[in-house]
Amino acid sequence: MIYKHDPESIRGFLEDTSNIKTGHTSGVFFPEAINELSDLLKNAVKEHRHFTIAGNGTGTTGGRIPMGDYVIAMQKLDNIGEVTAVSSNRAIITVQAGAVLEDIQKKVEQCGWFYPPDPTEKLCFIGSTIANNSSGARSYKYGPTRKHISRVLVVLPEGDLLDISRGTFIADEHGMFRLNLSVAGDIAFQRPQYSMPETSKHNAGYFSDEGMDLIDLFIGSEGTLGIIAEAELMLLPLPESIISCLIYFRNIDDIFGFISLIQDSEHPVKPRAIEFFDKNSLGFLSSKYPEIPSDCFGAVFLEQETTSKSENIDLEVLFEQMESCNAMTDVSWIALDRDEQARLREFRHALPLLVNDWLSKQQESKISTDMAVPRRAFRELFNFYRNSCEQKGFVYIIFGHIGNAHVHLNILPRNREEFIDAKLLYREFIGKTIELGGTLSAEHGIGKLKAEYLVEMYHERGVKEMARVKKCLDPFLVLNIGNIIPAEYLKEE
Ligand SMILES: Cc1cc2nc3c(=O)[nH]c(=O)nc-3n(C[C@H](O)[C@H](O)[C@H](O)COP(=O)(O)OP(=O)(O)OC[C@H]3O[C@@H](n4cnc5c(N)ncnc54)[C@H](O)[C@@H]3O)c2cc1C
């Protein structure tokens, strides 16, 4: 197994996109086979080693940044298997954790299949997207990564390999799981007893539900319970064609009116993605896209699956609805072919890049929310975000997955004072979100950046329940310490 410890090789593993700058490590291991991964963990206690798992570094919460631990880099475990059709409308593919999401998507699409999860950043590793239960625009229709995983091979913290196919390990009526492992022996633990929020996306802390499947505990556990080494992904037939569009509006009521119209279950248009860009986001984008109309208040991005037969009818219905909600139809961007859709995708991806450019000139970090609330409460949270930022005179943008009542608010501080003020406001946002029955994180996870806030959502009791599960599977605290569960909860008896 390759091991590197020179500063040049280590540097890239001390960062992700969180802007945490305090990471340090003695060295990085690059396992090339799953048994090497298992050996590293089997020998961890004997060799006094703790590990942080590294994917491709696109995470936003510092989860892969080591605070003194050794790093396990997943990049050499990157095999992508062959697509196997199980029926006319279902196929599977087995992949290793270090395979890049974009490469998997290209491969399955060439075979006429489709893997729905689509985080905006496609250069992430598949194992990380499972560990983080990542989602993206298409999660509006298809849900997060969890819904598309039928099997995972996990390396547990003591080195055991646990092969979990969906449906094989189910919590009993007391919420207990019992495992018989060759290294760790017989272990039993209870799922946390809290209930999950009623949001359509949720990715803060361990998944827990009555009669739950063990696979769902590992999905979204951010590498704190084991390393995802390999997974089987469920594929759907590739939609014949897509209508993508970016629709501009002059005021916020029209935007909300349009969104509730297309979310109506009776409505004939059934988009797979409903995204939002506020005026300030469009202001950033207009430096690269001068065609954005200056008198619009915001824009809605839609993606709708269609067929060559139904495309014209779908477009007609869509235009009707746009007109009925006073959309700026003439200047809106309708992308019907693959090249134009790729340009529109680039447009969406350009926003975080332009914002990061701007921030690098200010030398301050952004404060960004990833909270979601039940749909009925979304307008209240949205108004709270906007009014608070306007009152403070902050530079801010609001964009993202409005179909899931989940937008990202980024406050962009111009100096230290604004940064401190924005952090205080962030706490108020957490309070408001929880009051509205929402979640601290809908997709990016908790990592190290947001661990301190988890107790506000789950209270002491919930965090202690997570810590109990963690300590049962990882009694020597070897793996991804500092992620999700604040360290002080792992010390307590
Ligand atoms: C511009 C931009 C847009 C983004 N858009 C989205 C989006 O739309 N939706 C979304 O959900 N996320 C989004 N993200 C966040 C990010 O892409 C995801 O969280 C992604 O899953 C991280 O993958 P990575 O390979 O870069 O992981 P890393 O950042 O390297 O690691 C992330 C975490 O996963 C753990 N980990 C990595 N591999 C494994 C493994 N095999 N087993 C167990 N734990 C592991 C790490 O320890 C760490 O805690 C975005 C990020 C950026 C920069």
The ligand as an ORCA input file, in Angstrom:
! r2SCAN-3c Opt
* xyz 0 1
  C     -19.862     23.600     -5.862
  C     -20.382     22.507     -4.970
  C     -21.685     22.059     -5.138
  C     -22.191     21.041     -4.317
  N     -23.465     20.640     -4.518
  C     -23.987     19.675     -3.728
  C     -25.353     19.258     -3.915
  O     -26.075     19.744     -4.782
  N     -25.822     18.295     -3.090
  C     -25.061     17.710     -2.119
  O     -25.555     16.833     -1.394
  N     -23.772     18.090     -1.924
  C     -23.219     19.045     -2.696
  N     -21.920     19.442     -2.505
  C     -21.133     18.812     -1.416
  C     -20.239     17.635     -1.837
  O     -20.042     17.582     -3.229
  C     -20.786     16.308     -1.342
  O     -20.892     16.320      0.076
  C     -19.946     15.076     -1.748
  O     -20.582     13.893     -1.308
  C     -18.528     15.096     -1.201
  O     -17.770     14.137     -1.930
  P     -16.176     14.081     -1.893
  O     -15.731     12.836     -2.609
  O     -15.587     15.322     -2.389
  O     -15.932     13.860     -0.330
  P     -14.947     14.551      0.724
  O     -15.205     16.002      0.811
  O     -13.550     14.131      0.479
  O     -15.486     13.838      2.061
  C     -16.776     14.103      2.528
  C     -17.074     13.247      3.757
  O     -17.276     11.885      3.400
  C     -16.438     11.025      4.180
  N     -16.081      9.917      3.290
  C     -15.481     10.001      2.082
  N     -15.402      8.776      1.523
  C     -15.952      7.910      2.404
  C     -16.168      6.507      2.383
  N     -15.807      5.771      1.340
  N     -16.745      5.942      3.447
  C     -17.141      6.683      4.509
  N     -16.965      8.024      4.585
  C     -16.394      8.622      3.528
  C     -15.275     11.912      4.559
  O     -14.614     11.441      5.719
  C     -15.982     13.224      4.806
  O     -16.581     13.200      6.066
  C     -21.380     20.453     -3.304
  C     -20.062     20.896     -3.150
  C     -19.569     21.908     -3.966
  C     -18.152     22.345     -3.770
*
